[in-house]
Amino acid sequence: MSVRMRVTIKAQGDRASELTTATDARRDLWAQSPVEIDPDHPLRGTHRDEDGRAYFELATEFPREVHRVIEEHKYTGKVELTETPALPGEACANCGNVTSPVRPTVCPNCQFRDITPCRLVAVHRCCVFSTKDVA
C-alpha cells in the first residue's frame, strides 16, 4: 500500500536556497528511491505551506527508503518528513500554490489576497458593520 509523504524544507532565511534544497532533495529521492506522484491526490511541483516553508509531496510503498536517502544525502537537518499529511486543498488563483486543505486569504508564495465576500452580504447585509460596531 502506498504511503503519502510530505518533504518540508526547514526555514533557511533565503527563499531561493529553500527552493534549491527542495529541488536537490526531490532529484535525489526520484533517482535513488521508489517514489511517485500520488495517483489519488496528485500535487506536482514545490509549494509553500501556511508558514511560508517550501514543500513537495510524493507517494511510496517504501517509506524507509525515503528516510534512507534523506539521511545519506545529509538532508536530515534541512527537511522534515511527514507521513500521510493532510490532503491538498485548492490552488491559489494567482500562482497555483497549494498551501493546505483550507486556502488562506493571503498566499504565502505570491502574497495574492483572495477574499471571497460573504454570500449573504448582498441579500441581508448581515456581515456589514459600522466602525462603532467594531469598537
C-alpha positions in Angstrom: 0.0 0.0 0.0 1.3 3.4 -1.0 2.1 6.0 1.7 1.7 9.7 1.0 4.7 11.7 2.3 5.4 15.4 2.5 9.0 16.8 2.5 9.0 20.2 4.1 12.1 22.4 3.8 13.2 24.0 7.1 13.5 27.8 7.0 16.9 28.8 5.8 16.4 32.6 5.8 16.6 32.7 2.0 13.6 31.6 -0.2 15.9 30.8 -3.1 18.0 28.5 -1.0 15.0 26.7 0.2 13.8 26.1 -3.3 17.3 24.8 -4.2 17.2 22.4 -1.3 13.7 21.2 -2.4 14.9 20.6 -6.0 18.0 18.7 -4.8 16.1 16.6 -2.4 13.4 15.8 -4.9 16.0 14.8 -7.6 17.9 12.5 -5.1 14.6 10.9 -4.0 13.4 10.2 -7.5 16.8 8.9 -8.6 17.5 6.6 -5.6 14.2 5.5 -4.1 11.0 4.1 -5.4 8.7 7.2 -5.3 6.0 8.6 -7.5 3.3 11.3 -7.6 0.3 10.2 -5.5 -2.2 8.9 -8.2 -5.2 9.6 -5.9 -4.1 13.2 -4.9 -1.6 14.4 -7.4 0.4 17.5 -6.3 3.2 18.4 -8.6 6.0 20.8 -8.0 7.1 22.7 -5.0 4.6 24.7 -2.9 4.7 26.8 0.2 2.7 25.9 3.4 0.9 28.4 5.6 4.2 29.2 7.4 5.8 30.0 4.0 8.0 26.9 4.1 8.7 25.1 0.8 7.4 21.6 0.4 6.6 18.8 -2.1 4.7 15.6 -1.8 5.3 12.1 -3.1 4.0 8.6 -2.6 5.9 5.4 -1.9 5.5 1.9 -0.8 8.8 2.0 0.9 9.0 5.0 3.4 12.2 3.6 5.0 13.9 4.1 1.6 12.8 7.7 1.6 14.3 8.2 5.1 17.5 6.4 4.0 18.0 8.7 1.0 17.3 11.8 3.2 19.9 10.6 5.7 22.5 9.5 3.1 22.4 12.9 1.3 22.6 14.9 4.5 19.1 16.5 4.3 18.2 15.5 7.8 18.8 18.9 9.3 17.3 20.7 6.3 14.0 18.9 5.9 11.1 17.4 7.8 9.3 14.3 6.6 5.6 13.8 7.3 3.8 10.6 6.5 0.2 10.8 5.5 -0.1 14.6 5.5 -3.5 16.4 5.2 -4.9 16.2 1.7 -4.0 19.1 -0.6 -6.5 21.9 -0.9 -7.4 24.5 -3.5 -4.7 26.2 -5.5 -4.0 30.0 -5.3 -5.9 31.8 -8.1 -2.8 33.8 -8.9 0.2 31.4 -8.8 -1.2 27.9 -8.3 0.4 27.4 -4.9 -1.3 24.8 -2.7 -0.9 25.7 0.9 -3.1 23.5 3.0 -6.6 21.9 2.9 -8.1 25.3 3.6 -6.8 28.1 1.3 -5.6 31.1 3.3 -6.8 34.6 2.5 -3.2 35.6 1.6 -1.0 33.2 -0.4 2.4 32.7 1.4 4.0 32.2 -2.0 3.0 35.3 -4.0 1.1 37.4 -1.4 -2.0 37.4 -3.5 -5.1 38.3 -1.4 -8.1 36.3 -2.2 -11.1 37.1 -0.1 -14.5 35.9 -1.1 -17.2 38.1 0.4 -20.0 36.6 2.4 -22.7 35.5 0.0 -25.3 36.9 2.4 -24.0 40.4 2.4 -25.7 41.4 -0.8 -29.0 40.0 0.4 -29.1 40.6 4.1 -26.2 43.0 4.9 -25.5 40.6 7.9 -21.7 41.0 7.7 -21.5 44.7 7.2 -20.6 46.6 10.4 -20.1 50.3 11.0 -17.0 51.5 12.8 -18.9 52.0 16.0 -19.8 48.2 15.9 -16.2 47.2 15.9 -15.1 49.4 18.9 
